[in-house]
Amino acid sequence: MKVNLKCFAKLVDEDSCDYKDSTPYDLTDGQTIQDLIKRAGIASEDVKIAFVNSRKVELDTVLSDGDQVGLAPAVGGM
């Protein structure tokens, strides 16, 4: 299945998680946001908020084909 990942603030990396255009990833059925974070090479402790299709979710959320995932770090006051 294919999902698209977009990162914000200090999580941005042009090759693994861009902020302008989402970065596509191929995952297997049953994989979670935590699996995607690991695949993208992001330290899970750096992720404060995760979104799937514009809804805030937990890192153990199972992803589906076509999901749009957004990740944000903790920033001032979060």
C-alpha positions, 0 to 999 in steps of 0.5 A: 500500500502507498501512503504519503508523509509530510513533516513540519519544523525540525522533522523536515528532511528533503529526502525522507520527509518533505514539507512542500510535497508529501513523500511517498512510502510503500508499506505492507498492510497492518503497518502503523505510524510508528513503523512509518516513522522508523522507515523515514529515519525519524526518532519517535521521541521527536514526534509530538503530534501525528495526523492521518487525513487531517485528524490527530491520531496516536502513533500506533494507528494502523495505516491504510492505502492512500493515507496522508500522514503529517508529523510535527515535533514539540514546539514552544508550549506543546 
